[in-house]
Amino acid sequence: MSPSSTAATADDSEIEQGGGVRARIPLSLKLAYSAFMAVLVPVYLTHYGPTNFLYFCDIALILTLLGIWAESALLVSVCAVGLLAPQTLWVVDFAAEAAGVPLTGMTAYMFNRETSPFLRGLSLFHGWLPFLLVFLVWRLGYERRAWTVWSALAVVVLFVCFLLMPPPRPDPGLTPVNINYVWGMSDHAAQTMVPAWAWFTALVIGLPLLVWWPTHRLLIRLLPGLPAPSSITSPAASPAGSAPR
């Protein structure tokens, strides 16, 4: 199949790059996701403020938007390796909260009646985003640099959240506090099991090694991958095979 023969199919086509075939993202999905983001971003900015976009999940929302339009395997892989495990925990915790058996408290805000149903409804993206990311990686291929890129980005964000953002407080309201759980699992009080520095150090070291690395290996095993950039040595190789997409 040649690139010119696929140009006529806008929604669900395949294009040839670097000797392999890469599936495109349906235009309908791009438009639907963009419409959702066109609602979520201004609403979150109005109600929560810009610091809300320091949450890993919100960073992934924006990177996913860029990734589906650029059809970048690297961007969607970065989001997948960072989000699949914690968002799966979110789904489990949400189900437990709904059943009246709280686990971690990370989804307690979804049952806070003082928050509007509309805002809580937007937060349901935590439930469907991991499935979307699996689909996107399946279509575009898994980029093995994703773990390194996400880990580096996430560690920088963790330091920003710990050093510059508000810690937990008894009545935070809609103000983002304890972003990415750098002070513990509760937004109302810091954890007291270990010193604050020990908790934070455990996040900085444990998340990349114990959460994101196993996810990285699982994605390599279960989903189609791309050639490593260093393996593209032929002068005739497509530029798209040796650069982030």
Rosetta silent file (secondary structure, phi, psi, omega in degrees, C-alpha in Angstrom):
SEQUENCE: MSPSSTAATADDSEIEQGGGVRARIPLSLKLAYSAFMAVLVPVYLTHYGPTNFLYFCDIALILTLLGIWAESALLVSVCAVGLLAPQTLWVVDFAAEAAGVPLTGMTAYMFNRETSPFLRGLSLFHGWLPFLLVFLVWRLGYERRAWTVWSALAVVVLFVCFLLMPPPRPDPGLTPVNINYVWGMSDHAAQTMVPAWAWFTALVIGLPLLVWWPTHRLLIRLLPGLPAPSSITSPAASPAGSAPR
SCORE:     score description
SCORE:     0.000 S_00000001
   1 L     0.000  128.152 -179.008    0.000    0.000    0.000 S_00000001
   2 L   -95.304  156.205  178.912    1.460    3.344   -1.003 S_00000001
   3 H   -57.557  -36.308 -177.513    0.985    6.633    0.886 S_00000001
   4 H   -68.094  -31.110 -178.901   -0.850    8.144   -2.068 S_00000001
   5 H   -74.240  -18.217 -179.523   -3.415    5.359   -2.117 S_00000001
   6 H   -94.417  -12.858 -175.559   -4.294    5.973    1.521 S_00000001
   7 L   -62.680  -24.326 -177.192   -4.700    9.748    1.294 S_00000001
   8 L   -77.909  -13.198 -179.044   -8.275    9.334    0.095 S_00000001
   9 L  -103.587  104.697 -171.670   -9.320    7.625    3.308 S_00000001
  10 L   -84.962  -31.281 -169.535   -9.542   10.306    6.028 S_00000001
  11 L   -84.641  -51.762 -169.601  -11.168    8.407    8.852 S_00000001
  12 L  -143.046   81.814 -173.237   -9.551    5.037    9.272 S_00000001
  13 L  -125.499  176.794  177.028   -6.599    4.425    7.010 S_00000001
  14 E  -126.306  144.315  176.321   -3.100    3.047    7.048 S_00000001
  15 E  -127.086  151.230 -177.086    0.089    4.711    5.875 S_00000001
  16 E   -96.607  126.320  179.108    3.454    3.205    5.101 S_00000001
  17 E  -142.934  133.084  174.780    6.435    4.535    7.016 S_00000001
  18 L    56.824   31.712  177.523    9.952    3.162    7.453 S_00000001
  19 L    83.118   -0.610  179.413    9.056   -0.128    5.758 S_00000001
  20 E  -123.510  173.198 -179.186    6.158   -0.842    8.149 S_00000001
  21 E  -111.826  128.400 -179.735    2.476   -0.071    8.301 S_00000001
  22 E  -119.271  127.432 -178.692    1.100    2.245   10.938 S_00000001
  23 E   -75.815  140.955  177.452   -2.628    2.603   11.538 S_00000001
  24 L   -85.868  164.903  177.373   -4.049    6.088   11.647 S_00000001
  25 L   -91.237  131.550 -179.707   -6.387    7.435   14.330 S_00000001
  26 L   -57.170  138.553  179.256  -10.006    7.879   13.149 S_00000001
  27 H   -60.482  -36.039 -179.999  -10.936   11.487   12.512 S_00000001
  28 H   -60.999  -37.932  178.104  -14.159   10.980   14.470 S_00000001
  29 H   -68.504  -42.124  178.466  -12.137   10.069   17.566 S_00000001
  30 H   -58.994  -44.319 -177.777   -9.881   13.094   17.152 S_00000001
  31 H   -69.420  -40.633 -179.936  -12.877   15.410   16.922 S_00000001
  32 H   -64.391  -44.592  179.877  -14.724   13.809   19.857 S_00000001
  33 H   -65.541  -40.174  179.188  -11.673   13.981   22.114 S_00000001
  34 H   -64.025  -38.853  178.641  -10.998   17.575   21.065 S_00000001
  35 H   -63.973  -41.863  177.550  -14.596   18.526   21.856 S_00000001
  36 H   -61.135  -44.723 -179.919  -14.266   17.000   25.314 S_00000001
  37 H   -67.391  -32.031  178.393  -11.046   18.904   25.948 S_00000001
  38 H   -65.362  -24.976  175.421  -12.629   22.120   24.663 S_00000001
  39 H   -87.151  -48.740 -172.941  -15.122   21.776   27.504 S_00000001
  40 H   -63.533  -46.158 -172.729  -12.832   20.412   30.228 S_00000001
  41 H   -60.360  -52.699  179.819   -9.919   22.852   29.953 S_00000001
  42 H   -65.881  -34.145  178.920  -11.844   26.134   30.435 S_00000001
  43 H   -65.912  -45.352  178.950  -14.074   24.577   33.101 S_00000001
  44 H   -65.238  -40.302  177.617  -11.084   23.296   35.074 S_00000001
  45 H   -61.739  -39.092 -178.284   -9.253   26.602   34.704 S_00000001
  46 H   -70.134  -44.190 -172.528  -12.302   28.459   36.013 S_00000001
  47 H   -90.882  -35.743 -174.254  -13.069   26.184   38.963 S_00000001
  48 L  -109.090  -25.337 -176.708   -9.679   24.735   39.940 S_00000001
  49 L    91.670  167.571 -175.310   -7.100   27.098   38.464 S_00000001
  50 H   -65.657  -25.722 -177.893   -4.043   26.367   36.315 S_00000001
  51 H   -67.060  -17.043  177.276   -2.203   24.369   38.999 S_00000001
  52 H   -60.731  -26.029 -178.069   -4.762   21.600   38.541 S_00000001
  53 H   -82.081   11.604  168.884   -2.948   20.745   35.321 S_00000001
  54 H   -88.202  -13.439  174.551    0.044   19.578   37.337 S_00000001
  55 L   -62.415  139.789 -179.865   -1.807   16.368   38.140 S_00000001
  56 H   -54.608  -41.083 -177.405   -0.358   13.507   36.130 S_00000001
  57 H   -64.649  -36.582 -179.702   -3.773   12.637   34.739 S_00000001
  58 H   -75.828  -34.026  172.821   -4.340   16.174   33.467 S_00000001
  59 H   -60.495  -43.446 -179.623   -0.869   16.324   31.940 S_00000001
  60 H   -65.115  -35.688  177.118   -1.704   13.085   30.149 S_00000001
  61 H   -57.500  -45.433 -177.610   -4.993   14.529   28.884 S_00000001
  62 H   -70.260  -43.182  179.256   -3.129   17.348   27.133 S_00000001
  63 H   -64.231  -35.153  177.576   -0.358   15.110   25.802 S_00000001
  64 H   -65.640  -39.706  176.922   -2.968   12.693   24.477 S_00000001
  65 H   -59.043  -46.970  177.670   -4.683   15.517   22.625 S_00000001
  66 H   -63.989  -39.293 -176.465   -1.395   16.422   20.966 S_00000001
  67 H   -66.523  -38.699 -177.478   -0.619   12.760   20.357 S_00000001
  68 H   -73.618  -31.477  178.274   -3.825   11.868   18.543 S_00000001
  69 H   -77.596  -38.663  177.464   -3.587   14.834   16.172 S_00000001
  70 H   -80.946   -9.817 -173.017    0.127   14.326   15.489 S_00000001
  71 L    49.795   51.261 -176.222   -0.429   10.551   15.493 S_00000001
  72 L   -95.513  113.507  176.824    2.645   10.378   17.671 S_00000001
  73 H   -62.328  -35.476 -179.255    3.453    6.950   19.052 S_00000001
  74 H   -64.248  -47.479 -176.805    5.821    8.552   21.533 S_00000001
  75 H   -64.368  -44.696 -179.210    3.245   10.911   23.053 S_00000001
  76 H   -71.774  -30.450  177.053    0.502    8.309   23.452 S_00000001
  77 H   -69.155  -39.317  176.448    3.016    5.772   24.767 S_00000001
  78 H   -57.646  -45.026  179.568    4.277    8.282   27.333 S_00000001
  79 H   -66.583  -40.730 -178.334    0.715    8.739   28.586 S_00000001
  80 H   -63.884  -46.171 -177.420    0.017    5.011   28.599 S_00000001
  81 H   -66.276  -30.474 -179.045    3.092    4.063   30.618 S_00000001
  82 H   -85.124  -26.866 -169.541    2.366    6.777   33.169 S_00000001
  83 H  -106.184  -25.353 -170.395   -1.389    6.431   33.484 S_00000001
  84 H   -58.829  -47.359 -178.204   -2.459    2.803   33.064 S_00000001
  85 H   -68.384  -52.971 -178.510   -1.568    1.597   36.572 S_00000001
  86 H   -65.748  -32.953  179.490   -2.766    4.603   38.629 S_00000001
  87 H   -74.759  -28.841  171.960   -5.940    5.025   36.572 S_00000001
  88 H   -65.141  -40.802  174.651   -6.750    1.349   36.993 S_00000001
  89 H   -61.608  -39.032  177.792   -6.377    1.927   40.738 S_00000001
  90 H   -58.816  -44.663 -179.418   -8.707    4.931   40.359 S_00000001
  91 H   -62.585  -44.405  179.370  -11.349    2.724   38.759 S_00000001
  92 H   -64.099  -43.505 -179.394  -11.041    0.116   41.526 S_00000001
  93 H   -65.746  -38.679  178.138  -11.130    2.787   44.234 S_00000001
  94 H   -62.498  -44.863  178.322  -14.163    4.444   42.635 S_00000001
  95 H   -62.641  -38.852  179.522  -16.038    1.139   42.569 S_00000001
  96 H   -67.759  -42.359  177.016  -15.104    0.524   46.214 S_00000001
  97 H   -60.998  -42.525  179.908  -16.253    4.005   47.247 S_00000001
  98 H   -63.910  -30.270  179.427  -19.536    3.473   45.403 S_00000001
  99 L   -86.328   -1.448  179.328  -19.988    0.207   47.273 S_00000001
 100 L    81.879   20.666  179.662  -19.333    1.924   50.609 S_00000001
 101 L  -126.396   79.083 -176.599  -15.944    0.283   51.151 S_00000001
 102 L   -59.691  141.583  178.389  -13.310    3.045   50.836 S_00000001
 103 L  -108.016  -73.562 -176.493   -9.812    1.902   49.916 S_00000001
 104 L  -104.112  -20.024 -175.792   -7.340    4.746   49.385 S_00000001
 105 L    86.651   -0.992 -175.303   -9.616    7.798   49.509 S_00000001
 106 L   -70.003  -20.097  178.852   -8.337    9.028   46.132 S_00000001
 107 L  -110.931   13.875 -179.964  -11.859    9.055   44.650 S_00000001
 108 H   -59.381  -31.799 -178.879  -13.704   10.386   47.699 S_00000001
 109 H   -63.320  -22.900 -179.734  -14.122   13.722   45.906 S_00000001
 110 H   -70.809  -14.443 -178.798  -16.351   12.008   43.346 S_00000001
 111 H  -114.490   13.688  177.310  -18.944   11.493   46.076 S_00000001
 112 L   -83.167  108.490 -174.938  -18.713   14.960   47.588 S_00000001
 113 L   -69.242  -13.024  177.016  -22.187   16.431   47.126 S_00000001
 114 L   -76.183  -16.361  175.746  -20.821   19.934   47.637 S_00000001
 115 L   -93.268  138.224 -174.755  -19.110   19.617   44.247 S_00000001
 116 L   -62.809  145.654  177.104  -21.389   20.017   41.250 S_00000001
 117 H   -58.382  -31.081  179.737  -22.411   16.848   39.369 S_00000001
 118 H   -64.064  -46.024  178.498  -21.086   18.452   36.187 S_00000001
 119 H   -63.576  -41.888  179.298  -17.552   18.769   37.591 S_00000001
 120 H   -67.873  -33.013  176.908  -17.683   15.247   38.955 S_00000001
 121 H   -65.021  -40.345  176.784  -18.972   14.031   35.609 S_00000001
 122 H   -60.682  -35.172 -178.174  -16.004   15.529   33.802 S_00000001
 123 L   -69.970   -7.781  176.380  -13.718   13.655   36.206 S_00000001
 124 L   -66.834   -7.273  176.041  -15.099   10.381   34.903 S_00000001
 125 H   -59.559  -25.304  177.133  -12.424   10.632   32.232 S_00000001
 126 H   -58.086  -28.641 -177.777  -10.220    8.801   34.736 S_00000001
 127 H   -79.603  -35.119 -176.942  -12.347    5.746   34.033 S_00000001
 128 H  -101.542  -16.943 -177.916  -12.189    5.733   30.231 S_00000001
 129 H   -60.195  -43.053 -179.833   -8.807    7.337   29.542 S_00000001
 130 H   -60.500  -36.464  179.110   -6.739    4.171   30.228 S_00000001
 131 H   -69.062  -37.548  176.427   -8.837    2.188   27.745 S_00000001
 132 H   -63.094  -42.121 -178.784   -8.441    4.927   25.150 S_00000001
 133 H   -64.631  -38.721  176.452   -4.673    4.924   25.649 S_00000001
 134 H   -61.349  -42.965  178.530   -4.488    1.166   25.139 S_00000001
 135 H   -61.714  -45.262 -178.026   -6.418    1.595   21.886 S_00000001
 136 H   -64.083  -41.996  178.973   -4.146    4.411   20.722 S_00000001
 137 H   -67.091  -36.869  177.530   -0.974    2.472   21.485 S_00000001
 138 H   -62.350  -37.239 -179.496   -2.423   -0.554   19.732 S_00000001
 139 H   -77.649  -37.548 -173.708   -3.036    1.577   16.645 S_00000001
 140 H   -99.494  -20.031 -175.682    0.232    3.521   16.635 S_00000001
 141 L    97.309  152.446 -179.496    2.637    1.093   18.297 S_00000001
 142 E   -92.443  125.658  179.575    4.457    1.329   21.612 S_00000001
 143 L   -92.294  118.403 -171.795    7.500    3.619   21.664 S_00000001
 144 L   -68.561  -14.583  176.404   10.134    2.202   24.023 S_00000001
 145 L   -76.978   -4.465 -172.663   11.453    5.630   24.994 S_00000001
 146 H   -60.066  -42.352 -177.546    8.150    6.303   26.754 S_00000001
 147 H   -61.841  -43.742 -178.880    9.284    5.106   30.197 S_00000001
 148 H   -64.897  -45.565 -177.811   12.339    7.350   30.179 S_00000001
 149 H   -64.863  -47.593 -178.527   10.454   10.398   28.948 S_00000001
 150 H   -65.416  -43.207 -178.565    7.529    9.991   31.356 S_00000001
 151 H   -60.854  -43.786  179.829    9.744    9.239   34.367 S_00000001
 152 H   -64.191  -45.633  178.966   11.881   12.323   33.760 S_00000001
 153 H   -62.514  -45.363 -175.710    8.833   14.554   33.286 S_00000001
 154 H   -65.654  -39.349  179.603    7.029   13.102   36.295 S_00000001
 155 H   -64.132  -41.463  176.095    9.976   13.497   38.671 S_00000001
 156 H   -60.296  -44.387  179.904   10.277   17.181   37.754 S_00000001
 157 H   -63.846  -40.073  178.580    6.531   17.617   38.345 S_00000001
 158 H   -59.908  -43.420  178.456    6.767   15.837   41.711 S_00000001
 159 H   -63.769  -40.406  177.819    9.453   18.247   42.896 S_00000001
 160 H   -61.576  -44.032 -178.119    7.359   21.220   41.769 S_00000001
 161 H   -66.737  -38.622 -177.216    4.324   19.865   43.630 S_00000001
 162 H   -75.111  -39.074 -173.844    6.273   19.114   46.812 S_00000001
 163 H   -90.105  -28.709 -170.127    8.285   22.324   46.978 S_00000001
 164 H  -119.020  -23.337 -175.216    5.915   24.908   45.501 S_00000001
 165 L   -94.136  158.176 -176.505    2.315   23.699   45.656 S_00000001
 166 L   -63.751  139.555  173.735   -0.008   23.784   48.713 S_00000001
 167 L   -78.049 -179.496  177.745    0.109   20.824   51.124 S_00000001
 168 L   -60.173  152.823  175.883   -3.067   19.210   52.490 S_00000001
 169 L  -145.459  154.569 -174.834   -5.407   21.406   54.513 S_00000001
 170 L   -56.831  -36.972 -177.831   -8.558   20.642   56.548 S_00000001
 171 L  -134.372   78.831 -174.650  -10.898   22.413   54.124 S_00000001
 172 L   -73.748  -20.470 -176.020   -9.241   22.726   50.704 S_00000001
 173 L    64.199 -135.301  178.689  -12.440   23.351   48.780 S_00000001
 174 L   -94.730   -0.409  179.875  -11.732   23.267   45.043 S_00000001
 175 L   -70.187  125.418  177.779   -8.167   24.521   45.415 S_00000001
 176 L   -62.634  121.217  175.634   -5.700   21.845   44.239 S_00000001
 177 L  -130.526  160.184  177.632   -3.644   20.712   47.242 S_00000001
 178 L    50.607   44.616 -174.658   -1.370   17.742   47.785 S_00000001
 179 H   -63.832  130.719 -177.495   -1.048   17.437   44.006 S_00000001
 180 H    62.596   24.211  171.234   -0.005   13.927   42.940 S_00000001
 181 H    59.378   36.693 -178.916   -0.171   12.822   46.585 S_00000001
 182 L   -72.809  -11.989  177.454    3.275   14.162   47.468 S_00000001
 183 L  -113.523    3.783 -176.592    2.171   14.549   51.116 S_00000001
 184 L   131.748 -175.607 -174.515    0.106   11.361   51.429 S_00000001
 185 L   -87.811   -9.819 -177.291   -3.175   10.001   50.124 S_00000001
 186 L  -106.931  140.143  174.610   -5.462   12.557   51.794 S_00000001
 187 L   -82.387   -7.852 -174.582   -6.062   16.155   50.719 S_00000001
 188 L   -98.482  -22.882 -179.704   -7.148   17.031   54.265 S_00000001
 189 L  -158.610  142.669  177.860   -4.066   16.011   56.253 S_00000001
 190 L   -69.700  148.889  176.901   -0.514   14.893   55.524 S_00000001
 191 L   -65.493  151.787 -177.267    0.368   11.275   56.201 S_00000001
 192 L  -123.521    7.566 -177.958    2.142   10.634   59.497 S_00000001
 193 L   -67.629  -38.251 -178.844    3.437    7.090   59.006 S_00000001
 194 L  -137.900  164.117  175.304    6.880    8.304   57.918 S_00000001
 195 L   -57.486  153.224 -177.202    8.646   11.669   57.695 S_00000001
 196 H   -57.563  -40.768 -178.605    7.503   13.847   54.789 S_00000001
 197 H   -65.218  -33.270 -179.889   10.872   13.555   53.051 S_00000001
 198 H   -69.320  -41.559  177.002   10.720    9.759   53.251 S_00000001
 199 H   -60.639  -46.800 -177.154    7.251    9.652   51.662 S_00000001
 200 H   -65.147  -42.541  178.188    8.367   11.981   48.899 S_00000001
 201 H   -61.583  -38.786  178.373   11.575   10.033   48.264 S_00000001
 202 H   -62.320  -37.830  177.404    9.557    6.833   48.045 S_00000001
 203 H   -66.288  -47.791 -175.673    7.399    8.426   45.336 S_00000001
 204 H   -61.808  -37.242 -179.023   10.365    9.734   43.340 S_00000001
 205 H   -91.337  -42.437 -172.902   12.097    6.345   43.378 S_00000001
 206 H   -72.079  -39.407 -178.671    9.178    3.945   43.705 S_00000001
 207 H   -61.255  -51.428  178.886    6.887    5.258   40.983 S_00000001
 208 H   -61.666  -39.096 -172.684    9.412    4.938   38.130 S_00000001
 209 H   -88.112  -37.576 -172.238   10.760    1.575   39.296 S_00000001
 210 H  -101.557  -17.321 -178.649    7.779   -0.177   40.859 S_00000001
 211 H  -114.422  -55.526 -173.825    4.829    1.239   38.914 S_00000001
 212 H   -78.738  -33.263  177.895    5.892    2.644   35.552 S_00000001
 213 H   -65.471  -47.088  175.380    8.654    0.144   34.754 S_00000001
 214 H   -59.797  -37.682  176.425    6.382   -2.933   35.090 S_00000001
 215 H   -62.715  -42.996  177.602    3.786   -1.112   32.968 S_00000001
 216 H   -56.697  -47.869 -179.326    6.485   -0.387   30.388 S_00000001
 217 H   -66.253  -36.720  179.411    7.485   -4.051   30.218 S_00000001
 218 H   -66.395  -41.248  178.789    3.850   -5.154   29.983 S_00000001
 219 H   -65.550  -37.545  176.825    3.174   -2.780   27.092 S_00000001
 220 H   -62.036  -40.553 -175.991    6.265   -4.061   25.268 S_00000001
 221 H   -73.739  -39.838 -169.275    5.046   -7.629   25.693 S_00000001
 222 H   -97.334  -24.175 -174.085    1.367   -7.177   24.842 S_00000001
 223 L  -117.605  154.551 -179.951    1.196   -4.364   22.283 S_00000001
 224 L   -62.288  145.506 -178.011    2.889   -3.790   18.923 S_00000001
 225 E  -114.879 -177.712  177.591    6.079   -1.810   19.099 S_00000001
 226 L  -118.596  157.015  174.309    8.246    0.421   16.924 S_00000001
 227 L   -61.910  139.714  175.398   11.880    0.007   15.905 S_00000001
 228 L   -63.009  141.831 -178.147   14.244    1.593   18.405 S_00000001
 229 H   -53.621  -37.218 -176.900   15.645    4.867   17.009 S_00000001
 230 H   -68.795  -16.326 -177.958   19.217    3.563   17.261 S_00000001
 231 H   -85.096   -8.906  179.680   18.353    0.628   14.998 S_00000001
 232 L   -89.065   97.589 -175.418   17.568    2.905   12.045 S_00000001
 233 L  -114.493  -15.333 -177.264   20.929    3.155   10.341 S_00000001
 234 L   -73.319  135.107  177.656   20.108    3.071    6.662 S_00000001
 235 L   -61.092  -22.957 -177.899   20.330    6.437    4.857 S_00000001
 236 L   -85.768   -2.447 -177.372   17.148    5.469    3.019 S_00000001
 237 L   -64.798  147.523  179.431   15.181    5.030    6.237 S_00000001
 238 L   -67.774  138.618  176.510   12.166    7.256    6.662 S_00000001
 239 H   -57.037  -30.596 -177.747   12.724   10.246    9.043 S_00000001
 240 H   -67.138  -19.301 -179.756    9.508    9.247   10.798 S_00000001
 241 H   -84.060   -8.859 -175.821   11.170    6.025   11.905 S_00000001
 242 L  -123.852   16.269 -179.758   13.947    7.806   13.775 S_00000001
 243 L  -141.871  155.747  177.335   12.188   10.696   15.496 S_00000001
 244 L   -55.210  138.837  178.170    9.339   11.101   17.990 S_00000001
 245 L  -122.216    0.000    0.000    5.952   10.868   16.317 S_00000001
